[in-house]
Amino acid sequence: MMMKEEQKVSLTIDGRKVTVPEGMSVLEAARHAGVDIPSLCYLKGVNEVGTCRICVVEIEGSKNLQASCTYPVSEGLVVRTNTKRVLKARRTVLQLLLSEHPQDCLTCYRNTNCELQAMAHRFNIVEIPFHGERTTFPNDDKSVAVMREPSKCIRCRRCIGVCSAIQTAYVYSATHRGFESIISPAFGMSLDDVACITCGQCANVCPTAAIHEPDNTSQVWDALNDPEKYVIVQVAPSVRVTLGEEFGFPIGSVVTGQMVAALRKMGFAKVFDTDFTADLTIMEEGYEFLQKLKAGGPFPHLSSCSPGWIKFCEHFYPEFLDCVSTVKSPHSMFGALAKTYHAEKVGIDPAKMVVVSVMPCTAKKYELNRPEMNDSGFKDVDIAITTRELARMIRQAGIDFANLPEEEFDTPMGIASGAGLIFGATGGVIEAALRTIYEITTGKELPLPQYVQSLRGMDGLKQAEVELPQGKIRVAIAHGTGNARMLLEKIKSGEVYHFVEIMGCPGGCVGGGGQPILPLRRGWEGTIDYRMDRADSLYKAEKELPYRKSHENPAVKKLYEEFLGHPLSEKAHKLLHTSYTPRSRYPKGIPQVYALPEPAVYEQ
C-alpha cells in the first residue's frame, strides 16, 4: 500500500520563508523556523485551546491579532510575531494575569521555577498598572497527595488537558465565567471527594503553583531531630536518574552515590534501596503468575506496583480487581519488612522506627495511608516525599550536592539487581518478571535482545509473545492511565493477554507526578522525550550491576531463608500481599464541599 505523501505549505514568518507540513499551527511553524513565540496555556498534543493569548501574532489580512497556537498555516500566509502591537498585547495580557495573582513569589513552591514568573522576567514587567479585586478561592488541601491553590491558577486548562486526554480520569473542568471562573473538580468539590487517582500529572504541567504535592519535609526533619526515633529511608529506582536535574545535572544523569551520601549527611540511620523490594516483588508476583498459569487463570494478570493505576482501576474498572496481583508495591513491601525483618535484626522497637520513602510519585502519599498497609502491626511507611521534596531538604541542609563523594546503600536491604532497577521505566516490570519466570520454567536465560524492542520505549501500548513450557503467553504494557483504559477496553472486547504491566504515569516512574518539573521546552514540548532519556540511564546503569535477575539477589535469597520461608508462604502473604476496594466515581456523593464565591453584581 502506497503511503500518502505529506503535503507541505510555504509561509512567511517575520520576513523569512518557511516550509512546513500542512495542518501545523503557526506557533509550531514559528518554532520550526527558530522563532520562539511565548505561550502559557499551550501543551503540544494535549492543550491547544488558545486561552492565555500570550502567543498572539499579526496575520496579514486579518484585522485582529490571532492566537498562533490554534491558527493553522496555509499557503502564502504572512505572519509577524514581534511587532509593536503584538508586544503591547502580550504585555497587557501578562500584566492583567499578574494583577490578580498573589504576590508571594518568595514563599511559593515554584519560586524560580514558575512559568508565569519567567514570562514576567522575559517581558521586563516591573510594574502592574492594573489594580483591583483578586480571586479569593479557598485552598483545597483535603487530599494527602495533591493540593490545589486556586488563587494561583491562571486558567490555562493544562490540568484539564492532561487529566482528560492523557490520564482519562476527567477530574477537572472549568466552571463559572469571567472573574468568577475556576478550574476545579465538578460542583466545586475537593480532589479527595472525586475519582482523582492522585497521579500528580496535573502538578507536573501546571505553569504555576496552583497544583502541587503537600510538603511533608517538616515531618521528616522532626523525625530526624527526635533522639527517640530510629529513622531509615528507602529510595525508588527512578529517583537516582532525576534528582540531579534539581541541581543542574543534564537530564538522566545517574547520581546514586551523591544521593546516598546526601541522605546519610542529613541524619538517616540507614539508607536503603527500594530496588531490593522490587526484586522481592518479582519473586512474589512471578510465582503468583505461575500459579495462575497452572490454574488456568484468571487472566489477564495485572501488575500492582503503581498506586495511581490501582486507584484508577478501583474507580473505573473494578471488574478487573480480581485480576490484579495481590502483591504490594515495592515501597509498601519495604515498610512491612523494615518494621519486622530489619527491626528484629538490629534489635529496634518498631514503634520507634520511622520509615521514610523518597518516591517519584505523589500517589505514594495516598498509598501509605490506605488502611490495608499496616500488616506489620504498624503503618508500613510513615512518610513519603517526592524527588522535588528531597531536593528542597538537601538545599535546606546546605549540602553541596554536586561535589559530594559517592557512597553506597546500606545492606542487606540496599542490595538489588538490575531487574529491580529497571522498575523505574515503563516495561521494566514485565521485563524483570520475564527474566525470572523464563529462567525458572525453562532453566535458560531469557534471550533479551529478542524482546527489548517490544518491551522498551515510549509507545503507549506495547505487546510481545513469550514461549514457556506451559505454552505461549501474551504480555502487554501500558503507561499512563489513558493507555490503560484503551488496553482494558481491548481486553473487554475479547483480546487475550496473560500478563499485563500498567504504570499510572506516562513513561512509568521516570515521568512520575513527583519528579523535577522541567522548563516546558526541555520537558513536554522537547524534541527528545525527556522520559526516554531518564529511562535510558536506568538501562545503562542496570548493565553495570553484578546481578541482573531478581532471583539472583543474594539478599533476597537470605531473606527467604531466614524469615519468609519461600515465595507465597503464609508469612509472605501476611506481610507482602494486600487487597483492593471498588470505589465510586464520586466516593462521597456530590455535596458542595466548599463554597464558591457569589457572582459579582455589575451596575448597568
FILO-332610 format. One record per residue (C-alpha): residue in one letter; x, z, y. Coordinates in steps of 0.05 Angstrom, whole numbers. Layout:
BEGIN
(rec A, (X, Z, Y)),
...
REM end
This chain:
BEGIN
(rec M, (0, 0, 0)),
(rec M, (28, -20, 68)),
(rec M, (38, 36, 118)),
(rec K, (3, 24, 184)),
(rec E, (55, 12, 238)),
(rec E, (56, 66, 292)),
(rec Q, (30, 39, 358)),
(rec K, (74, 51, 419)),
(rec V, (57, 52, 493)),
(rec S, (101, 48, 554)),
(rec L, (91, 90, 616)),
(rec T, (130, 112, 677)),
(rec I, (146, 186, 688)),
(rec D, (180, 203, 754)),
(rec G, (204, 132, 762)),
(rec R, (232, 127, 691)),
(rec K, (204, 80, 637)),
(rec V, (186, 118, 574)),
(rec T, (160, 90, 507)),
(rec V, (123, 139, 462)),
(rec P, (72, 138, 405)),
(rec E, (1, 123, 424)),
(rec G, (-43, 186, 427)),
(rec M, (13, 231, 453)),
(rec S, (-3, 275, 513)),
(rec V, (31, 265, 579)),
(rec L, (63, 334, 571)),
(rec E, (95, 315, 504)),
(rec A, (116, 247, 532)),
(rec A, (150, 281, 591)),
(rec R, (187, 328, 545)),
(rec H, (207, 268, 502)),
(rec A, (238, 240, 565)),
(rec G, (274, 304, 582)),
(rec V, (225, 326, 637)),
(rec D, (204, 398, 629)),
(rec I, (132, 407, 652)),
(rec P, (116, 481, 654)),
(rec S, (57, 510, 616)),
(rec L, (27, 577, 596)),
(rec C, (-32, 561, 551)),
(rec Y, (-4, 503, 512)),
(rec L, (15, 514, 439)),
(rec K, (31, 449, 404)),
(rec G, (-19, 432, 350)),
(rec V, (-56, 497, 359)),
(rec N, (-79, 508, 431)),
(rec E, (-84, 444, 472)),
(rec V, (-141, 462, 518)),
(rec G, (-114, 457, 589)),
(rec T, (-138, 525, 613)),
(rec C, (-79, 551, 653)),
(rec R, (-70, 489, 698)),
(rec I, (4, 504, 707)),
(rec C, (21, 436, 675)),
(rec V, (-17, 393, 725)),
(rec V, (12, 326, 746)),
(rec E, (-6, 268, 791)),
(rec I, (-32, 206, 755)),
(rec E, (-32, 142, 796)),
(rec G, (-104, 120, 808)),
(rec S, (-132, 190, 795)),
(rec K, (-159, 228, 855)),
(rec N, (-150, 297, 822)),
(rec L, (-89, 329, 790)),
(rec Q, (-93, 327, 714)),
(rec A, (-73, 377, 661)),
(rec S, (-16, 340, 626)),
(rec C, (-25, 376, 560)),
(rec T, (-94, 344, 550)),
(rec Y, (-85, 277, 585)),
(rec P, (-68, 222, 536)),
(rec V, (-15, 169, 550)),
(rec S, (-35, 97, 560)),
(rec E, (-1, 31, 572)),
(rec G, (25, 25, 643)),
(rec L, (8, 97, 663)),
(rec V, (47, 123, 723)),
(rec V, (59, 198, 725)),
(rec R, (92, 242, 777)),
(rec T, (109, 313, 755)),
(rec N, (145, 343, 814)),
(rec T, (111, 323, 879)),
(rec K, (97, 370, 936)),
(rec R, (23, 370, 918)),
(rec V, (38, 386, 845)),
(rec L, (87, 442, 862)),
(rec K, (38, 473, 911)),
(rec A, (-18, 472, 860)),
(rec R, (26, 504, 807)),
(rec R, (50, 559, 853)),
(rec T, (-21, 573, 876)),
(rec V, (-47, 578, 805)),
(rec L, (11, 623, 787)),
(rec Q, (0, 668, 847)),
(rec L, (-74, 674, 830)),
(rec L, (-56, 695, 759)),
(rec L, (-6, 746, 785)),
(rec S, (-56, 773, 837)),
(rec E, (-99, 803, 782)),
(rec H, (-42, 821, 735)),
(rec P, (-17, 893, 730)),
(rec Q, (48, 900, 769)),
(rec D, (81, 943, 716)),
(rec C, (136, 898, 692)),
(rec L, (189, 953, 688)),
(rec T, (148, 993, 638)),
(rec C, (118, 934, 600)),
(rec Y, (133, 919, 527)),
(rec R, (150, 848, 545)),
(rec N, (195, 862, 605)),
(rec T, (250, 808, 607)),
(rec N, (215, 770, 550)),
(rec C, (149, 752, 584)),
(rec E, (129, 680, 597)),
(rec L, (89, 698, 658)),
(rec Q, (148, 736, 687)),
(rec A, (195, 678, 671)),
(rec M, (147, 629, 704)),
(rec A, (144, 672, 767)),
(rec H, (220, 671, 768)),
(rec R, (222, 596, 757)),
(rec F, (176, 583, 817)),
(rec N, (211, 636, 860)),
(rec I, (147, 676, 870)),
(rec V, (170, 733, 915)),
(rec E, (103, 749, 946)),
(rec I, (30, 744, 927)),
(rec P, (-15, 723, 985)),
(rec F, (-79, 738, 947)),
(rec H, (-105, 809, 944)),
(rec G, (-170, 832, 914)),
(rec E, (-203, 867, 855)),
(rec R, (-166, 869, 789)),
(rec T, (-195, 870, 720)),
(rec T, (-203, 939, 690)),
(rec F, (-219, 926, 618)),
(rec P, (-201, 985, 574)),
(rec N, (-145, 981, 523)),
(rec D, (-164, 971, 451)),
(rec D, (-118, 1019, 413)),
(rec K, (-161, 1037, 353)),
(rec S, (-123, 993, 304)),
(rec V, (-59, 1024, 276)),
(rec A, (-27, 954, 272)),
(rec V, (-46, 912, 332)),
(rec M, (-61, 936, 403)),
(rec R, (-95, 898, 459)),
(rec E, (-86, 908, 534)),
(rec P, (-138, 861, 564)),
(rec S, (-116, 875, 635)),
(rec K, (-52, 836, 619)),
(rec C, (-90, 777, 589)),
(rec I, (-83, 711, 627)),
(rec R, (-139, 679, 584)),
(rec C, (-92, 626, 556)),
(rec R, (-131, 628, 490)),
(rec R, (-68, 622, 447)),
(rec C, (-92, 682, 406)),
(rec I, (-158, 645, 393)),
(rec G, (-119, 584, 372)),
(rec V, (-72, 617, 323)),
(rec C, (-125, 664, 294)),
(rec S, (-175, 608, 284)),
(rec A, (-133, 546, 270)),
(rec I, (-74, 577, 233)),
(rec Q, (-99, 642, 202)),
(rec T, (-174, 625, 200)),
(rec A, (-193, 698, 210)),
(rec Y, (-233, 678, 272)),
(rec V, (-226, 746, 305)),
(rec Y, (-221, 725, 378)),
(rec S, (-267, 688, 424)),
(rec A, (-278, 680, 499)),
(rec T, (-337, 718, 528)),
(rec H, (-368, 721, 597)),
(rec R, (-346, 675, 654)),
(rec G, (-303, 675, 715)),
(rec F, (-272, 741, 736)),
(rec E, (-311, 778, 682)),
(rec S, (-286, 733, 625)),
(rec I, (-247, 766, 569)),
(rec I, (-214, 745, 504)),
(rec S, (-235, 794, 451)),
(rec P, (-269, 802, 384)),
(rec A, (-344, 787, 385)),
(rec F, (-390, 834, 423)),
(rec G, (-331, 869, 456)),
(rec M, (-313, 903, 390)),
(rec S, (-246, 933, 373)),
(rec L, (-198, 898, 326)),
(rec D, (-208, 957, 280)),
(rec D, (-282, 941, 273)),
(rec V, (-278, 867, 253)),
(rec A, (-244, 827, 199)),
(rec C, (-176, 829, 232)),
(rec I, (-123, 821, 178)),
(rec T, (-71, 857, 222)),
(rec C, (-21, 799, 213)),
(rec G, (2, 803, 286)),
(rec Q, (7, 727, 295)),
(rec C, (-34, 735, 358)),
(rec A, (20, 781, 386)),
(rec N, (74, 731, 369)),
(rec V, (41, 676, 410)),
(rec C, (15, 718, 468)),
(rec P, (55, 700, 531)),
(rec T, (49, 770, 560)),
(rec A, (39, 840, 531)),
(rec A, (-36, 832, 525)),
(rec I, (-27, 838, 449)),
(rec H, (28, 877, 415)),
(rec E, (41, 927, 360)),
(rec P, (32, 1002, 374)),
(rec D, (101, 1031, 386)),
(rec N, (119, 1083, 334)),
(rec T, (192, 1093, 354)),
(rec S, (179, 1162, 384)),
(rec Q, (154, 1186, 317)),
(rec V, (219, 1162, 285)),
(rec W, (261, 1197, 338)),
(rec D, (221, 1261, 329)),
(rec A, (234, 1259, 254)),
(rec L, (308, 1245, 262)),
(rec N, (315, 1303, 311)),
(rec D, (279, 1352, 265)),
(rec P, (331, 1391, 225)),
(rec E, (278, 1408, 173)),
(rec K, (266, 1335, 156)),
(rec Y, (305, 1290, 108)),
(rec V, (295, 1221, 138)),
(rec I, (310, 1158, 99)),
(rec V, (299, 1085, 118)),
(rec Q, (286, 1021, 80)),
(rec V, (295, 952, 109)),
(rec A, (257, 889, 88)),
(rec P, (294, 827, 66)),
(rec S, (279, 783, 126)),
(rec V, (299, 834, 180)),
(rec R, (373, 821, 167)),
(rec V, (365, 748, 188)),
(rec T, (323, 762, 250)),
(rec L, (347, 827, 282)),
(rec G, (408, 793, 311)),
(rec E, (364, 748, 354)),
(rec E, (346, 810, 395)),
(rec F, (420, 818, 412)),
(rec G, (437, 746, 429)),
(rec F, (458, 721, 360)),
(rec P, (437, 650, 340)),
(rec I, (372, 642, 302)),
(rec G, (381, 660, 229)),
(rec S, (446, 700, 237)),
(rec V, (457, 748, 179)),
(rec V, (471, 816, 209)),
(rec T, (462, 861, 147)),
(rec G, (526, 901, 157)),
(rec Q, (515, 914, 231)),
(rec M, (443, 933, 218)),
(rec V, (462, 984, 164)),
(rec A, (516, 1013, 210)),
(rec A, (467, 1019, 268)),
(rec L, (415, 1055, 225)),
(rec R, (468, 1103, 200)),
(rec K, (492, 1117, 271)),
(rec M, (420, 1132, 291)),
(rec G, (420, 1190, 241)),
(rec F, (384, 1168, 178)),
(rec A, (405, 1208, 117)),
(rec K, (403, 1146, 73)),
(rec V, (398, 1072, 89)),
(rec F, (364, 1035, 31)),
(rec D, (344, 963, 18)),
(rec T, (272, 942, 4)),
(rec D, (303, 886, -37)),
(rec F, (313, 939, -91)),
(rec T, (238, 947, -99)),
(rec A, (227, 873, -91)),
(rec D, (267, 867, -156)),
(rec L, (223, 921, -185)),
(rec T, (161, 883, -162)),
(rec I, (185, 823, -202)),
(rec M, (194, 866, -264)),
(rec E, (124, 896, -260)),
(rec E, (89, 833, -236)),
(rec G, (127, 788, -285)),
(rec Y, (106, 829, -345)),
(rec E, (35, 835, -316)),
(rec F, (32, 759, -313)),
(rec L, (59, 752, -384)),
(rec Q, (3, 799, -407)),
(rec K, (-48, 754, -373)),
(rec L, (-17, 693, -407)),
(rec K, (-24, 727, -474)),
(rec A, (-96, 748, -460)),
(rec G, (-115, 681, -431)),
(rec G, (-129, 706, -360)),
(rec P, (-159, 720, -312)),
(rec F, (-126, 664, -273)),
(rec P, (-100, 650, -224)),
(rec H, (-53, 709, -220)),
(rec L, (-48, 722, -145)),
(rec S, (12, 756, -112)),
(rec S, (2, 822, -77)),
(rec C, (63, 836, -34)),
(rec S, (34, 813, 33)),
(rec P, (-14, 864, 63)),
(rec G, (-42, 814, 113)),
(rec W, (-61, 768, 55)),
(rec I, (-91, 826, 16)),
(rec K, (-136, 845, 74)),
(rec F, (-155, 772, 84)),
(rec C, (-175, 769, 11)),
(rec E, (-215, 833, 16)),
(rec H, (-254, 807, 76)),
(rec F, (-263, 734, 60)),
(rec Y, (-252, 723, -15)),
(rec P, (-270, 789, -50)),
(rec E, (-290, 749, -112)),
(rec F, (-215, 737, -124)),
(rec L, (-195, 811, -122)),
(rec D, (-196, 817, -198)),
(rec C, (-143, 762, -200)),
(rec V, (-96, 796, -151)),
(rec S, (-35, 831, -181)),
(rec T, (-44, 906, -182)),
(rec V, (30, 915, -164)),
(rec K, (41, 949, -97)),
(rec S, (82, 914, -44)),
(rec P, (157, 930, -47)),
(rec H, (150, 971, 16)),
(rec S, (97, 1018, -14)),
(rec M, (131, 1019, -82)),
(rec F, (195, 1043, -48)),
(rec G, (159, 1101, -15)),
(rec A, (128, 1125, -80)),
(rec L, (196, 1124, -115)),
(rec A, (232, 1156, -56)),
(rec K, (187, 1216, -60)),
(rec T, (192, 1222, -136)),
(rec Y, (254, 1190, -167)),
(rec H, (301, 1197, -106)),
(rec A, (274, 1266, -87)),
(rec E, (290, 1291, -158)),
(rec K, (359, 1260, -159)),
(rec V, (381, 1291, -93)),
(rec G, (342, 1356, -100)),
(rec I, (299, 1347, -38)),
(rec D, (228, 1374, -30)),
(rec P, (187, 1310, -19)),
(rec A, (145, 1349, 31)),
(rec K, (206, 1349, 76)),
(rec M, (222, 1276, 65)),
(rec V, (204, 1224, 117)),
(rec V, (205, 1151, 94)),
(rec V, (213, 1100, 150)),
(rec S, (204, 1026, 137)),
(rec V, (234, 971, 181)),
(rec M, (188, 912, 169)),
(rec P, (178, 842, 196)),
(rec C, (104, 856, 194)),
(rec T, (52, 892, 236)),
(rec A, (6, 894, 175)),
(rec K, (53, 945, 142)),
(rec K, (29, 995, 194)),
(rec Y, (-41, 985, 166)),
(rec E, (-19, 985, 94)),
(rec L, (16, 1052, 95)),
(rec N, (-49, 1084, 120)),
(rec R, (-90, 1057, 61)),
(rec P, (-116, 1118, 22)),
(rec E, (-90, 1088, -43)),
(rec M, (-18, 1093, -20)),
(rec N, (-5, 1165, -40)),
(rec D, (9, 1164, -115)),
(rec S, (70, 1209, -108)),
(rec G, (24, 1264, -83)),
(rec F, (47, 1249, -13)),
(rec K, (38, 1190, 34)),
(rec D, (83, 1136, 4)),
(rec V, (111, 1113, 71)),
(rec D, (106, 1156, 133)),
(rec I, (125, 1108, 190)),
(rec A, (132, 1033, 194)),
(rec I, (167, 999, 252)),
(rec T, (176, 925, 266)),
(rec T, (240, 888, 276)),
(rec R, (225, 890, 351)),
(rec E, (217, 965, 350)),
(rec L, (283, 975, 313)),
(rec A, (317, 933, 367)),
(rec R, (287, 979, 420)),
(rec M, (314, 1040, 384)),
(rec I, (384, 1010, 378)),
(rec R, (384, 997, 453)),
(rec Q, (357, 1066, 467)),
(rec A, (414, 1096, 426)),
(rec G, (466, 1058, 467)),
(rec I, (494, 1024, 405)),
(rec D, (538, 963, 416)),
(rec F, (505, 924, 360)),
(rec A, (547, 861, 364)),
(rec N, (613, 899, 356)),
(rec L, (593, 947, 300)),
(rec P, (637, 946, 239)),
(rec E, (597, 925, 178)),
(rec E, (573, 977, 129)),
(rec E, (536, 974, 62)),
(rec F, (470, 1002, 38)),
(rec D, (468, 1068, 1)),
(rec T, (460, 1069, -74)),
(rec P, (423, 1066, -120)),
(rec M, (362, 1042, -80)),
(rec G, (405, 997, -39)),
(rec I, (428, 953, -98)),
(rec A, (389, 888, -101)),
(rec S, (393, 818, -130)),
(rec G, (387, 752, -95)),
(rec A, (317, 746, -123)),
(rec G, (296, 806, -83)),
(rec L, (328, 779, -20)),
(rec I, (290, 713, -21)),
(rec F, (224, 751, -19)),
(rec G, (230, 743, 57)),
(rec A, (215, 668, 55)),
(rec T, (153, 631, 33)),
(rec G, (162, 611, -40)),
(rec G, (212, 667, -52)),
(rec V, (166, 710, -94)),
(rec I, (147, 653, -141)),
(rec E, (220, 631, -148)),
(rec A, (243, 702, -162)),
(rec A, (187, 713, -212)),
(rec L, (201, 648, -248)),
(rec R, (275, 664, -255)),
(rec T, (257, 727, -294)),
(rec I, (195, 701, -331)),
(rec Y, (230, 638, -354)),
(rec E, (291, 675, -379)),
(rec I, (251, 730, -414)),
(rec T, (208, 679, -451)),
(rec T, (259, 624, -466)),
(rec G, (326, 661, -467)),
(rec K, (352, 609, -418)),
(rec E, (364, 606, -343)),
(rec L, (312, 571, -301)),
(rec P, (340, 502, -282)),
(rec L, (335, 520, -208)),
(rec P, (355, 453, -177)),
(rec Q, (296, 422, -213)),
(rec Y, (247, 467, -176)),
(rec V, (280, 481, -109)),
(rec Q, (247, 423, -73)),
(rec S, (178, 444, -99)),
(rec L, (185, 518, -84)),
(rec R, (223, 520, -18)),
(rec G, (209, 492, 51)),
(rec M, (154, 500, 103)),
(rec D, (100, 456, 73)),
(rec G, (35, 495, 79)),
(rec L, (17, 484, 6)),
(rec K, (67, 474, -50)),
(rec Q, (60, 469, -125)),
(rec A, (101, 460, -188)),
(rec E, (94, 459, -263)),
(rec V, (139, 500, -309)),
(rec E, (144, 494, -384)),
(rec L, (143, 561, -421)),
(rec P, (138, 574, -496)),
(rec Q, (66, 594, -484)),
(rec G, (53, 525, -453)),
(rec K, (56, 492, -386)),
(rec I, (38, 535, -326)),
(rec R, (19, 511, -257)),
(rec V, (44, 551, -197)),
(rec A, (24, 544, -125)),
(rec I, (48, 572, -58)),
(rec A, (11, 581, 7)),
(rec H, (36, 614, 72)),
(rec G, (-9, 631, 130)),
(rec T, (-80, 651, 111)),
(rec G, (-108, 585, 135)),
(rec N, (-69, 551, 80)),
(rec A, (-90, 607, 33)),
(rec R, (-163, 591, 49)),
(rec M, (-152, 517, 32)),
(rec L, (-118, 535, -34)),
(rec L, (-172, 585, -54)),
(rec E, (-226, 533, -39)),
(rec K, (-190, 484, -83)),
(rec I, (-189, 536, -139)),
(rec K, (-263, 549, -129)),
(rec S, (-276, 475, -136)),
(rec G, (-242, 474, -204)),
(rec E, (-167, 465, -191)),
(rec V, (-128, 505, -243)),
(rec Y, (-67, 547, -225)),
(rec H, (-36, 603, -265)),
(rec F, (9, 638, -215)),
(rec V, (-2, 635, -140)),
(rec E, (41, 664, -85)),
(rec I, (6, 676, -18)),
(rec M, (41, 704, 43)),
(rec G, (-2, 723, 103)),
(rec C, (45, 696, 157)),
(rec P, (68, 624, 169)),
(rec G, (136, 617, 137)),
(rec G, (128, 683, 100)),
(rec C, (162, 746, 125)),
(rec V, (212, 706, 167)),
(rec G, (152, 688, 210)),
(rec G, (121, 757, 208)),
(rec G, (80, 787, 265)),
(rec G, (134, 839, 280)),
(rec Q, (193, 792, 285)),
(rec P, (231, 777, 350)),
(rec I, (188, 736, 399)),
(rec L, (229, 676, 417)),
(rec P, (222, 637, 482)),
(rec L, (168, 586, 467)),
(rec R, (212, 524, 469)),
(rec R, (260, 556, 418)),
(rec G, (204, 581, 375)),
(rec W, (136, 550, 361)),
(rec E, (150, 487, 402)),
(rec G, (222, 479, 380)),
(rec T, (243, 413, 349)),
(rec I, (271, 450, 289)),
(rec D, (227, 502, 255)),
(rec Y, (259, 569, 271)),
(rec R, (226, 599, 209)),
(rec M, (263, 549, 166)),
(rec D, (329, 568, 200)),
(rec R, (315, 641, 182)),
(rec A, (295, 624, 111)),
(rec D, (357, 580, 101)),
(rec S, (400, 640, 119)),
(rec L, (366, 682, 66)),
(rec Y, (380, 629, 13)),
(rec K, (453, 623, 35)),
(rec A, (462, 699, 33)),
(rec E, (429, 701, -35)),
(rec K, (482, 657, -65)),
(rec E, (537, 707, -47)),
(rec L, (506, 766, -84)),
(rec P, (533, 788, -152)),
(rec Y, (463, 789, -184)),
(rec R, (413, 733, -174)),
(rec K, (357, 754, -221)),
(rec S, (315, 817, -216)),
(rec H, (323, 836, -289)),
(rec E, (399, 836, -280)),
(rec N, (397, 890, -226)),
(rec P, (434, 950, -257)),
(rec A, (399, 1000, -212)),
(rec V, (331, 974, -234)),
(rec K, (353, 979, -307)),
(rec K, (375, 1051, -296)),
(rec L, (310, 1068, -261)),
(rec Y, (271, 1047, -323)),
(rec E, (319, 1083, -370)),
(rec E, (319, 1148, -330)),
(rec F, (250, 1151, -300)),
(rec L, (197, 1097, -313)),
(rec G, (209, 1081, -386)),
(rec H, (192, 1007, -386)),
(rec P, (152, 957, -344)),
(rec L, (78, 973, -342)),
(rec S, (89, 1042, -371)),
(rec E, (39, 1097, -355)),
(rec K, (85, 1126, -301)),
(rec A, (99, 1056, -273)),
(rec H, (24, 1044, -268)),
(rec K, (13, 1110, -233)),
(rec L, (68, 1101, -181)),
(rec L, (75, 1026, -173)),
(rec H, (6, 997, -180)),
(rec T, (-56, 1000, -136)),
(rec S, (-128, 976, -127)),
(rec Y, (-166, 937, -74)),
(rec T, (-231, 943, -36)),
(rec P, (-282, 889, -20)),
(rec R, (-295, 891, 55)),
(rec S, (-349, 863, 101)),
(rec R, (-335, 813, 157)),
(rec Y, (-359, 869, 203)),
(rec P, (-336, 933, 169)),
(rec K, (-370, 979, 218)),
(rec G, (-432, 940, 237)),
(rec I, (-439, 907, 305)),
(rec P, (-440, 964, 356)),
(rec Q, (-420, 959, 429)),
(rec V, (-353, 993, 416)),
(rec Y, (-330, 997, 488)),
(rec A, (-370, 977, 549)),
(rec L, (-357, 912, 583)),
(rec P, (-358, 914, 659)),
(rec E, (-423, 899, 695)),
(rec P, (-425, 827, 721)),
(rec A, (-406, 823, 794)),
(rec V, (-462, 811, 844)),
(rec Y, (-446, 759, 897)),
(rec E, (-482, 753, 964)),
(rec Q, (-515, 686, 977)),
REM end
